[in-house]
């Protein structure tokens, strides 16, 4: 027995106005969280200290984090580097401390002499480097927005382009609001998750847009809202399979990947959930609200045929 052998008939557009209002309110709440609570920027953006150490045997990350926490380094990021016996430790900016002082404190916190730990390198990441990364990340987001808008405008129509860009902006703001609300660290991996989300959200939107365009051309006696509902229902099975499989992978990363990928998997998991909603009630809904019609998508020769009695 095939699942969804028949196309379901769910009237998604019946709640289109409620969906826009709800999205507007939630977006304002997310913006307020970002503006007043702020994001918890990691040392990739704020600057800090990078320490690489080598153990004589395999070491557990939680043990190292506990030792550093007892020494006052509560926000230290610890990850394996190359092997299970080598660690990369990221620490907050060290005020009025030299390289030698920081290395001594870290080795003392880890009980280096007792455990035979070797210090391989220590580097300072200045705040100017963090500021440069922040600016470059913002520029990457801006270029991605512009690229998405231009691509969809040429492939479909400008009304679809407005809806797609609005959906991507909505998804990014919602994820940033979630990160601010739960004080999840925003680092380079989180920025990568945001950029990945933009591509994911745009892909989901384009799948629906493609079907809407086909149905607007083929189903010439149907109203636009009926065409949109039909298109969303036709892509429903594909969307469910895509979202569930992606979510399972991200849940596994969140549960088993450790602290290194926690912010990445959290941001992307929330983004996948939000993108599922926005592809229907933001991008497609806005295109309908802007008055997209069959005539906008028909080639000139088809328009002449369509106007004939």
Legacy VTK file of the C-alpha trace (Angstrom):
# vtk DataFile Version 3.0
C-alpha trace
ASCII
DATASET POLYDATA
POINTS 309 float
0.000 0.000 0.000
1.445 3.325 -1.058
1.489 6.171 1.433
-0.389 9.183 0.074
-1.343 7.336 -3.105
-4.037 9.982 -3.453
-3.203 13.654 -3.162
-4.667 15.005 0.115
-7.072 17.918 0.021
-6.050 20.208 2.894
-7.119 23.832 2.621
-3.851 25.454 3.706
-4.808 28.872 2.370
-7.893 29.068 4.586
-5.596 30.223 7.401
-3.373 32.453 5.270
-4.268 35.707 7.072
-3.861 34.125 10.501
-0.519 32.726 9.390
0.768 36.139 8.303
-0.359 37.802 11.539
1.174 35.074 13.684
4.442 35.297 11.754
4.488 39.069 12.106
4.021 38.914 15.879
6.630 36.178 16.354
9.094 38.052 14.138
8.703 41.204 16.250
9.246 39.157 19.418
12.391 37.615 17.916
13.721 41.031 16.878
13.076 42.343 20.416
15.000 39.394 21.895
17.930 40.013 19.562
17.927 43.768 20.240
17.474 43.772 24.025
18.784 40.392 25.169
21.417 40.033 22.483
23.235 37.067 21.034
25.792 35.099 23.004
28.765 35.570 20.666
31.555 33.038 20.906
35.239 33.865 20.867
35.244 33.538 17.079
33.621 36.975 17.104
34.710 38.434 20.440
38.339 37.314 20.364
40.017 34.987 22.843
42.766 32.458 23.392
43.384 29.262 21.443
45.308 26.494 23.248
46.326 23.130 21.799
47.431 20.393 24.204
48.380 16.755 23.788
47.654 13.943 26.271
49.667 10.696 26.465
46.417 8.745 26.169
42.790 9.200 25.101
40.960 11.854 27.101
37.262 12.569 27.686
36.050 16.071 26.833
33.702 16.348 29.812
36.566 15.670 32.212
38.598 18.513 30.685
35.642 20.903 30.721
35.063 20.112 34.392
38.697 20.833 35.284
38.692 24.102 33.379
35.391 25.101 34.987
36.843 24.535 38.456
39.704 26.855 37.493
37.275 29.600 36.458
37.130 28.942 32.705
33.381 28.280 32.605
32.931 29.333 28.964
35.815 27.286 27.568
35.150 25.355 24.368
36.934 22.001 24.198
37.114 19.669 21.201
39.296 16.872 19.894
41.835 17.997 17.337
43.246 15.382 14.990
43.020 12.499 17.472
41.329 11.514 20.736
44.462 12.464 22.669
44.840 15.988 21.256
42.585 18.846 22.346
41.838 22.315 21.080
40.711 24.666 23.853
39.110 28.049 23.164
39.054 30.503 26.056
37.500 33.962 26.479
39.766 37.006 26.022
42.513 37.168 28.627
42.716 40.611 30.215
46.143 41.815 31.320
47.638 38.352 30.904
50.548 37.315 28.761
50.840 34.161 26.707
53.054 32.560 29.340
50.591 33.357 32.136
47.607 31.928 30.250
49.460 28.754 29.308
50.631 28.259 32.902
47.102 28.673 34.253
45.623 26.262 31.711
48.283 23.604 32.308
47.859 23.987 36.044
44.074 23.604 35.737
44.556 20.431 33.696
47.170 19.026 36.124
49.655 18.827 33.281
52.653 17.643 35.280
50.751 14.791 36.879
49.167 13.629 33.629
52.093 14.276 31.281
50.210 16.835 29.179
52.209 18.673 26.511
51.437 22.230 25.366
51.719 22.347 21.594
50.698 25.923 20.838
48.872 28.941 22.199
47.469 31.786 20.108
45.611 34.977 20.882
42.635 35.883 18.683
42.259 39.639 18.887
38.873 41.382 18.903
39.690 42.966 15.550
39.776 39.467 14.016
36.389 38.723 15.584
34.995 41.969 14.218
36.297 41.095 10.763
34.635 37.672 10.942
31.374 39.294 12.049
31.468 41.774 9.159
32.345 39.051 6.655
29.509 36.887 7.988
27.024 39.740 7.630
28.259 40.375 4.095
27.813 36.679 3.270
24.203 36.821 4.473
23.528 39.970 2.418
25.012 38.480 -0.752
22.954 35.314 -0.217
19.744 37.351 0.127
20.465 39.295 -3.067
21.386 36.134 -4.974
18.169 34.407 -3.929
16.061 37.420 -4.925
17.668 37.757 -8.366
17.541 34.018 -9.072
13.851 33.638 -8.255
12.927 36.878 -10.029
14.422 35.581 -13.282
13.245 31.994 -12.861
9.688 32.821 -11.784
8.366 36.361 -11.296
9.127 39.306 -9.002
6.121 38.584 -6.775
7.498 35.135 -6.079
10.910 36.694 -5.438
9.493 38.984 -2.740
7.801 36.049 -1.047
10.925 33.870 -1.149
13.218 36.558 0.284
10.663 37.400 2.986
10.504 33.719 3.966
14.293 33.433 4.212
14.539 36.629 6.291
11.709 35.349 8.500
13.490 32.022 9.053
16.824 33.664 9.895
15.235 36.102 12.354
13.269 33.327 14.054
16.392 31.194 14.513
18.388 34.170 15.827
15.544 34.915 18.247
15.634 31.313 19.447
19.406 31.514 19.993
19.003 34.765 21.931
16.145 33.396 24.051
18.056 30.310 25.179
21.470 32.028 25.263
22.989 29.518 22.841
26.487 30.473 21.751
26.738 32.068 18.324
30.011 31.098 16.678
31.322 30.261 13.217
29.490 26.925 13.156
26.227 28.699 14.007
26.785 31.135 11.148
27.342 28.131 8.878
24.005 26.735 10.088
22.281 30.029 9.233
23.731 29.999 5.710
22.739 26.341 5.279
19.253 27.189 6.485
18.930 29.893 3.834
19.629 27.353 1.124
17.313 24.783 2.711
14.465 27.272 3.098
14.883 28.558 -0.442
14.906 25.030 -1.869
11.667 24.180 -0.062
10.062 27.341 -1.429
11.193 26.680 -4.995
9.694 23.170 -4.951
6.270 24.662 -4.182
6.765 27.560 -6.619
7.578 25.113 -9.426
4.376 23.203 -8.826
2.341 26.419 -8.559
3.716 27.600 -11.898
2.925 24.296 -13.587
-0.593 24.192 -12.193
-1.309 27.816 -13.069
-0.477 26.961 -16.663
-2.319 23.639 -16.768
-5.366 24.246 -14.565
-6.637 27.366 -16.300
-10.151 27.222 -14.863
-9.056 27.066 -11.232
-8.758 30.085 -8.969
-5.288 31.053 -7.784
-5.985 30.016 -4.170
-7.208 26.613 -5.335
-4.089 26.208 -7.459
-1.867 27.049 -4.475
-3.698 24.580 -2.239
-3.405 21.874 -4.900
0.323 22.574 -5.326
1.074 22.429 -1.598
-0.871 19.183 -1.249
0.963 17.666 -4.211
4.337 18.417 -2.591
3.230 17.394 0.911
4.651 13.850 0.857
7.976 15.056 -0.480
8.110 17.751 2.227
7.314 15.299 5.021
10.027 12.858 3.918
12.600 15.644 3.533
11.867 17.336 6.857
11.653 14.139 8.888
14.890 12.689 7.497
16.753 15.988 7.975
15.374 16.391 11.500
16.433 12.861 12.489
20.006 13.598 11.441
20.034 16.902 13.350
18.522 15.302 16.464
21.274 12.669 16.361
23.898 15.421 16.074
22.299 17.329 18.932
22.150 14.290 21.195
25.440 12.601 20.306
27.618 15.217 18.622
28.762 16.936 21.797
29.272 20.586 22.606
31.221 21.300 19.405
28.182 20.973 17.138
25.485 21.843 19.701
24.825 25.362 18.437
25.001 24.222 14.795
22.498 21.383 15.207
20.182 23.440 17.456
20.022 26.358 15.019
19.489 24.158 11.980
16.871 21.966 13.684
14.791 25.012 14.620
15.369 26.383 11.131
14.030 23.245 9.462
10.850 23.452 11.543
10.386 27.144 10.771
11.148 26.654 7.044
8.412 24.025 6.822
5.900 26.642 7.903
7.315 29.632 6.044
7.400 27.904 2.659
3.588 27.824 2.784
2.447 30.753 4.891
5.184 33.286 4.097
6.638 32.819 0.618
3.622 31.384 -1.205
1.161 33.381 0.873
2.893 36.691 0.110
2.985 35.903 -3.607
-0.783 35.381 -3.479
-1.254 38.583 -1.452
0.755 40.520 -4.057
-1.679 39.334 -6.708
0.304 36.729 -8.633
-1.794 35.500 -11.529
-1.691 33.035 -14.374
-0.876 35.839 -16.813
2.331 36.630 -14.910
3.758 33.208 -15.768
2.443 32.514 -19.261
4.722 33.067 -22.280
3.409 35.696 -24.772
2.072 33.091 -27.225
0.208 31.272 -24.429
-1.292 34.535 -23.223
-2.856 35.071 -26.645
-4.321 31.564 -26.604
-5.568 32.040 -23.057
-7.409 35.231 -24.036
-9.191 33.528 -26.941
-12.803 32.470 -26.236
LINES 1 310
309 0 1 2 3 4 5 6 7 8 9 10 11 12 13 14 15 16 17 18 19 20 21 22 23 24 25 26 27 28 29 30 31 32 33 34 35 36 37 38 39 40 41 42 43 44 45 46 47 48 49 50 51 52 53 54 55 56 57 58 59 60 61 62 63 64 65 66 67 68 69 70 71 72 73 74 75 76 77 78 79 80 81 82 83 84 85 86 87 88 89 90 91 92 93 94 95 96 97 98 99 100 101 102 103 104 105 106 107 108 109 110 111 112 113 114 115 116 117 118 119 120 121 122 123 124 125 126 127 128 129 130 131 132 133 134 135 136 137 138 139 140 141 142 143 144 145 146 147 148 149 150 151 152 153 154 155 156 157 158 159 160 161 162 163 164 165 166 167 168 169 170 171 172 173 174 175 176 177 178 179 180 181 182 183 184 185 186 187 188 189 190 191 192 193 194 195 196 197 198 199 200 201 202 203 204 205 206 207 208 209 210 211 212 213 214 215 216 217 218 219 220 221 222 223 224 225 226 227 228 229 230 231 232 233 234 235 236 237 238 239 240 241 242 243 244 245 246 247 248 249 250 251 252 253 254 255 256 257 258 259 260 261 262 263 264 265 266 267 268 269 270 271 272 273 274 275 276 277 278 279 280 281 282 283 284 285 286 287 288 289 290 291 292 293 294 295 296 297 298 299 300 301 302 303 304 305 306 307 308
